[in-house]
Amino acid sequence: MQGEKKQLLYTMLAFVCASGVFLMSILFQKMAYWSGGLTWYWVGVAITFAVGIAGTAFILQTLKIKGSEEKTLLTTLLISLRALAILAIGLGFLWTTFVISAGMSGF
């Protein structure tokens, strides 16, 4: 049961990082107008990707922790939450990349 609690904690931290990626992608668009250049824009991009990489690290931590071998409701829930976290972080990376491409092309 101890391993499942750690997995749940790391999965929730991955969800926090996934939401941080989306929030930071909105913020770094605004950061582009803070000065005459694009310095703050790229600082925001770096922070966004760092938060996404931290979320990916949390997901990898959940895979390293041994859980119980029997199928319970909690293990099924953990697998589902982990899959949703992976999807959210992946979509966050794709969205951020899209925003960078659109911003650099002049949209």
C-alpha positions, -999 to 999 in steps of 0.1 A, spaced: 0 0 0 29 23 7 41 21 -30 7 30 -43 6 61 -21 39 72 -36 26 65 -71 -5 86 -64 16 115 -50 39 115 -81 9 112 -104 -7 142 -88 25 162 -90 27 153 -127 -9 167 -131 2 199 -114 32 201 -138 8 194 -168 -15 223 -158 16 244 -152 27 238 -188 -6 251 -201 -6 281 -178 30 290 -186 22 287 -224 -4 315 -219 20 335 -198 50 333 -221 29 347 -249 24 378 -228 60 379 -218 69 386 -254 56 421 -250 75 429 -218 104 444 -236 115 453 -271 132 420 -278 122 384 -274 144 377 -243 115 373 -219 96 352 -245 124 327 -246 128 327 -208 91 318 -206 96 291 -231 125 276 -211 104 277 -179 75 260 -197 96 232 -210 114 228 -176 80 224 -159 70 198 -186 103 179 -181 97 179 -143 62 164 -150 78 137 -172 103 130 -144 74 125 -120 57 101 -144 90 81 -147 92 79 -109 58 63 -108 70 36 -132 100 28 -109 79 23 -78 67 -12 -72 30 -14 -65 9 -43 -54 5 -72 -79 -32 -77 -73 -57 -58 -93 -76 -35 -70 -96 -4 -77 -67 18 -66 -42 2 -90 -67 6 -119 -72 42 -109 -35 48 -107 -30 33 -142 -58 55 -156 -45 86 -139 -10 80 -151 -23 76 -187 -42 109 -184 -11 126 -170 10 114 -198 -16 126 -223 -18 160 -206 19 165 -206 22 154 -242 -5 177 -253 11 205 -233 44 200 -251 26 199 -285 6 231 -276 38 249 -265 56 239 -297 26 251 -318 25 285 -300 63 289 -306 59 280 -343 29 303 -347 46 331 -328 78 329 -349 59 328 -382 40 360 -374 5 349 -364 
